[in-house]
Amino acid sequence: GYVEVSVTQPQPTFFMKVILPPDQNTVAVRSWAVASALAPPPMCIYSMDPASPDTFDVRGNVGIGSACGIAINSSDTRALDKRGGSGTVEASYIGIVGNEPQSDLANVVSDLSSGQLPVTGIAPFTDPLRNVPEPATPAGCTTLPPGTTTFSPGTYCGISISGSHNYTFGSGLYILKGGMTVNGSATLNGTGVTFYNTSDGSHPYAGVNFGGSVTANLSAPTDSSAGGIPGMLFFQDRSVPTGSPQSSSFGGTSGQTLVGAIYFPSTLVTYNGTPSLSTVSTIMVGWQLEFRGNVTISNYTFLPGGGGPIHGATLAE
């Protein structure tokens, strides 16, 4: 996880000639640096659509406070759309590819400490999770009987949950053919889980949707020992066409703790309702990102414990 760079170059001795042998006119001067690729990423929220308006869309009484950066890939001059007089979008850094007028970015703050405005006209960027391998998808899938409350890793013909029970997911990889829908006042618990959202010829692609008064306490694996994908909580099949109408939403009226990457590189991700998230350790990558209603997200940070699939670089020596 570390890289050392060493540069050596001969330099004229000048005044040192007095004490050096007559035939030595130069000395080797060396400089080196050590960098670590294990640092937290500088960004944690990415909107990937390269051309459309409103690719980062904030409406209603929405507050977002992010300890890491927001990157918006659209070149449109209305890539970030903040509507409504209340609520503020704050992040350590906000970069937008499009040259959006600063006058259109009221209540959008790029630096939590100094009130810096978002940076526009940044270079386009690529999918930060593009190198995370997709899992192999077995043929067929399991249809769960009604009333199932305990889940084991496997391939499912979609998962639909409603009611007021507690639902437990064992550690490992869950392959969903047909999406995942959770309603009612269900409580979801799972540590070290990855949900890979895909389809087959009999089960069309569908999104992941949390509604009602759902409480979710789900965290991604930090290693692959149980079969999950380190750092990845929700992982959309990359072959899903961009702009697919099958979007995903995370809402409800209760608290949610979603630790891990929420990765939907070609579909819309929406936060709605009043989920009131706090101290959220989540990397979010969506084709487009939408925040509606009374969403409050504070202390949005990168993943803890070395489990993050995106890394930055830092100078160690």
Phi, psi and omega per residue, in radians:
G1 nan 0.129 -3.131
Y2 -2.212 2.629 3.098
V3 -2.293 2.293 3.069
E4 -1.949 2.321 3.069
V5 -2.047 2.212 -3.140
S6 -2.167 2.298 3.121
V7 -2.162 2.175 3.111
T8 -2.135 2.346 -3.100
Q9 -2.542 2.351 3.073
P10 -1.248 2.403 3.139
Q11 -2.228 2.508 3.098
P12 -1.011 2.543 -3.071
T13 -1.472 -0.485 -3.119
F14 0.908 -1.975 -3.020
F15 -1.211 -0.361 3.134
M16 -1.213 -0.199 3.125
K17 -1.029 -0.421 -3.109
V18 -1.075 -0.613 -3.054
I19 -1.904 -0.083 -3.126
L20 -1.669 2.787 3.076
P21 -0.995 2.664 -3.074
P22 -1.027 -0.548 -3.087
D23 -1.538 0.058 -3.136
Q24 -1.852 1.791 -3.109
N25 -1.763 -0.121 3.141
T26 -2.388 2.806 2.973
V27 -2.265 2.648 3.117
A28 -1.432 2.185 3.085
V29 -1.890 2.230 -3.054
R30 -2.096 2.450 3.017
S31 -2.340 2.532 -3.136
W32 -2.567 2.800 3.093
A33 -2.550 2.594 3.085
V34 -2.121 2.215 3.122
A35 -2.117 2.587 3.091
S36 -1.892 2.364 3.056
A37 -1.655 0.260 -3.086
L38 -1.816 0.230 -3.122
A39 -1.329 2.756 3.042
P40 -1.065 2.661 3.137
P41 -1.255 2.616 3.095
P42 -1.280 -0.376 -3.139
M43 -2.084 2.707 3.039
C44 -2.421 -0.125 -3.140
I45 -2.230 2.086 -3.057
Y46 -2.228 2.249 2.981
S47 -1.901 2.089 -2.874
M48 -1.703 -0.324 -3.122
D49 -0.954 2.156 -3.019
P50 -1.502 -0.091 -2.968
A51 -2.446 -0.340 -2.949
S52 -1.479 2.730 2.964
P53 -1.317 2.834 3.045
D54 1.005 0.598 3.134
T55 -1.294 -0.357 2.965
F56 -2.163 1.709 -2.900
D57 -1.973 2.079 -3.102
V58 -2.120 2.105 -3.099
R59 -2.369 2.517 3.104
G60 1.540 -2.854 -3.089
N61 -1.464 1.333 -3.014
V62 -1.982 2.299 3.040
G63 -2.168 2.210 3.102
I64 -2.205 2.140 3.062
G65 -2.145 1.925 -3.018
S66 -2.010 2.247 3.090
A67 -1.359 -0.198 3.021
C68 -2.195 -3.089 -2.876
G69 -1.538 2.862 3.061
I70 -2.030 2.256 3.131
A71 -2.125 2.239 -3.074
I72 -2.122 2.045 -2.929
N73 -1.501 -0.191 -3.044
S74 -1.245 2.418 3.087
S75 -1.530 -0.016 -3.137
D76 -1.205 2.592 -3.128
T77 -1.340 0.003 3.033
R78 -2.218 0.707 -3.083
A79 -1.105 -0.716 3.096
L80 -1.843 2.144 -3.109
D81 -2.133 1.885 3.106
K82 -1.885 1.936 -3.123
R83 -2.003 2.594 -3.113
G84 1.768 2.458 -3.054
G85 -1.350 -0.388 -3.090
S86 -1.806 2.828 3.132
G87 1.509 2.555 -3.126
T88 -2.352 2.439 3.005
V89 -1.730 2.011 -3.121
E90 -2.207 2.428 3.079
A91 -2.672 2.817 3.114
S92 -1.087 -0.502 3.097
Y93 -2.737 2.426 3.017
I94 -2.253 2.060 3.140
G95 -2.066 2.328 -3.113
I96 -2.198 2.279 3.122
V97 -1.159 -0.728 -3.138
G98 -1.232 2.655 3.105
N99 -1.513 1.194 -3.096
E100 -1.307 2.332 3.126
P101 -1.069 2.396 3.139
Q102 -1.105 -0.440 3.127
S103 -1.150 -0.333 3.112
D104 -1.569 0.037 -3.019
L105 -2.009 0.738 3.079
A106 -1.115 2.450 -3.141
N107 1.105 0.451 3.029
V108 -2.097 2.017 -2.999
V109 -2.091 2.202 -3.035
S110 -1.556 -0.248 -3.122
D111 -2.427 2.070 -3.032
L112 -1.115 -0.446 -3.052
S113 -1.628 -0.567 -3.022
S114 -2.045 -0.070 3.131
G115 1.287 0.454 3.130
Q116 -1.104 2.481 3.104
L117 -1.316 2.750 3.077
P118 -0.988 2.619 3.115
V119 -1.624 2.138 -3.137
T120 -1.857 2.828 3.120
G121 1.291 0.429 3.098
I122 -1.273 2.890 3.138
A123 -1.230 2.498 3.040
P124 -1.020 2.644 -3.100
F125 -2.277 2.877 -3.126
T126 -1.787 2.950 3.137
D127 -0.989 2.068 -3.091
P128 -1.231 -0.247 -3.132
L129 -1.939 0.302 -3.035
R130 -1.109 -0.395 -3.092
N131 -1.628 0.015 3.075
V132 -1.336 2.090 -3.078
P133 -1.142 2.465 3.032
E134 -1.429 2.546 -3.141
P135 -1.306 2.731 3.003
A136 -1.182 2.438 -3.098
T137 -1.891 1.974 3.137
P138 -1.179 2.736 3.026
A139 -1.240 2.644 3.102
G140 1.304 3.095 3.119
C141 -2.877 2.869 -3.110
T142 -1.788 2.297 3.029
T143 -1.652 2.153 -3.072
L144 -1.390 2.472 3.051
P145 -1.258 2.625 3.099
P146 -1.002 2.519 3.093
G147 1.530 0.041 3.108
T148 -1.109 2.276 -3.135
T149 -2.124 -0.240 3.113
T150 -2.116 2.228 -3.038
F151 -2.074 2.515 3.055
S152 -2.045 2.678 3.127
P153 -0.954 2.521 -3.130
G154 2.917 -2.973 3.136
T155 -1.913 2.129 -3.012
Y156 -2.098 2.562 3.067
C157 -1.439 1.019 -3.049
G158 1.376 2.716 3.078
I159 -2.225 2.221 3.107
S160 -2.184 2.162 -3.075
I161 -2.240 2.363 3.028
S162 -2.624 2.939 -3.135
G163 1.831 -2.873 -3.020
S164 -2.128 0.389 -3.086
H165 -1.518 2.970 2.955
N166 -1.610 2.343 -3.113
Y167 -2.130 2.252 -3.044
T168 -2.020 2.297 3.099
F169 -1.976 2.109 3.087
G170 -1.214 2.716 -3.096
S171 -1.083 2.419 3.087
G172 2.446 -2.864 -3.032
L173 -1.773 2.243 3.071
Y174 -2.000 2.039 3.102
I175 -1.718 2.100 -3.064
L176 -1.866 2.106 3.015
K177 -1.925 1.649 -3.071
G178 2.108 0.158 2.995
G179 1.402 -2.920 -3.098
M180 -2.569 2.225 3.139
T181 -2.221 2.254 3.137
V182 -2.269 2.163 -3.130
N183 -2.322 -3.091 -3.141
G184 1.314 -2.609 3.126
S185 -1.991 0.693 -3.115
A186 -1.173 2.630 3.024
T187 -2.063 2.141 -3.107
L188 -1.872 2.317 3.110
N189 -2.282 2.296 3.100
G190 -2.933 2.270 3.122
T191 -2.023 2.316 3.132
G192 1.257 0.724 -3.075
V193 -2.024 2.536 3.000
T194 -2.214 2.272 3.068
F195 -1.911 1.944 3.121
Y196 -1.728 2.055 -2.973
N197 -1.764 1.974 -3.048
T198 -2.473 -2.752 -3.094
S199 -2.763 3.036 2.930
D200 -2.586 -3.003 -3.063
G201 -1.083 -0.447 -3.118
S202 -1.760 -0.218 -3.059
H203 -2.322 1.716 -3.133
P204 -1.084 2.734 3.109
Y205 -1.117 2.413 3.039
A206 -2.457 2.684 -3.065
G207 -1.382 -3.083 3.034
V208 -1.850 2.150 -3.035
N209 -2.347 2.085 3.064
F210 -1.895 2.173 3.126
G211 -2.359 -2.805 3.112
G212 1.080 -2.356 3.121
S213 -2.046 0.802 -3.019
V214 -1.219 2.414 2.956
T215 -2.003 2.148 -3.098
A216 -2.155 2.185 3.049
N217 -2.114 1.496 -3.022
L218 -2.196 2.402 3.117
S219 -2.385 2.544 -3.134
A220 -1.352 2.827 3.069
P221 -1.194 2.660 2.977
T222 -1.725 -0.180 3.017
D223 -2.622 3.122 -3.054
S224 -1.755 0.291 -3.032
S225 -1.092 -0.546 -3.127
A226 -1.717 0.060 3.085
G227 1.774 -0.164 3.095
G228 -1.376 3.110 -3.115
I229 -1.834 2.060 -3.049
P230 -0.925 2.260 3.081
G231 1.420 -0.204 -3.027
M232 -1.794 2.061 3.111
L233 -1.669 -1.021 3.034
F234 -2.048 2.214 -2.985
F235 -2.293 1.886 3.130
Q236 -1.458 2.370 3.015
D237 -0.910 2.195 -3.084
R238 -1.228 -0.257 -3.118
S239 -1.392 -0.136 3.087
V240 -1.100 2.258 -3.083
P241 -1.032 2.515 3.120
T242 -1.109 2.461 -3.121
G243 1.295 0.306 3.119
S244 -0.979 2.441 3.116
P245 -1.195 -0.203 -3.141
Q246 -1.436 1.433 -3.105
S247 -1.496 3.054 3.097
S248 -2.175 2.570 -3.108
S249 -2.452 2.512 3.104
F250 -2.194 1.935 -3.062
G251 -2.561 -2.499 -3.080
G252 1.802 -2.979 -3.093
T253 -2.172 0.173 3.140
S254 -2.082 2.987 -3.123
G255 -1.188 2.636 3.076
Q256 -2.348 2.443 3.020
T257 -2.143 1.802 -3.128
L258 -2.044 1.801 -3.094
V259 -1.835 1.997 -3.111
G260 2.389 3.017 -3.103
A261 -1.307 2.290 2.978
I262 -1.795 1.778 -2.877
Y263 -2.090 1.832 3.097
F264 -2.289 1.345 -2.926
P265 -1.189 -0.281 -3.113
S266 -2.228 0.191 3.135
T267 -2.350 2.842 -3.117
L268 -1.305 2.439 3.010
V269 -2.081 2.260 -3.110
T270 -2.140 2.350 2.883
Y271 -1.833 2.167 -3.133
N272 -2.480 -3.068 -3.063
G273 1.247 -2.567 3.122
T274 -2.306 1.077 -3.065
P275 -1.224 -0.388 3.054
S276 0.841 1.196 3.136
L277 -1.487 2.510 3.075
S278 -2.467 2.628 -3.110
T279 0.823 1.005 -3.062
V280 -1.654 2.107 3.089
S281 -1.776 1.510 -3.031
T282 -2.503 2.379 2.922
I283 -1.705 2.240 -3.113
M284 -2.081 2.130 3.068
V285 -2.213 2.062 3.127
G286 -2.390 2.695 3.026
W287 -1.014 -0.824 2.974
Q288 -2.403 2.629 3.138
L289 -2.139 2.374 -3.073
E290 -2.361 2.312 3.132
F291 -2.167 2.108 -3.054
R292 -2.299 2.775 3.040
G293 1.400 -2.448 -3.057
N294 -1.875 0.668 -3.115
V295 -1.127 2.350 2.997
T296 -2.249 2.041 3.120
I297 -2.150 2.081 -3.126
S298 -2.176 2.705 3.115
N299 0.958 0.710 3.073
Y300 -1.178 2.071 -3.033
T301 -2.346 3.027 3.022
F302 -1.273 2.993 -3.043
L303 -1.278 2.486 3.131
P304 -1.542 2.960 2.965
G305 1.247 0.282 3.117
G306 1.293 0.222 -3.076
G307 -1.605 0.065 -3.045
G308 -1.337 2.444 3.115
P309 -1.474 -0.111 3.069
I310 -1.995 2.311 3.132
H311 -2.199 2.626 3.000
G312 -1.846 -2.929 3.113
A313 -2.241 2.561 3.093
T314 -2.505 2.579 3.130
L315 -1.351 2.155 -3.094
A316 -1.757 -0.472 -3.116
E317 -2.688 nan nan
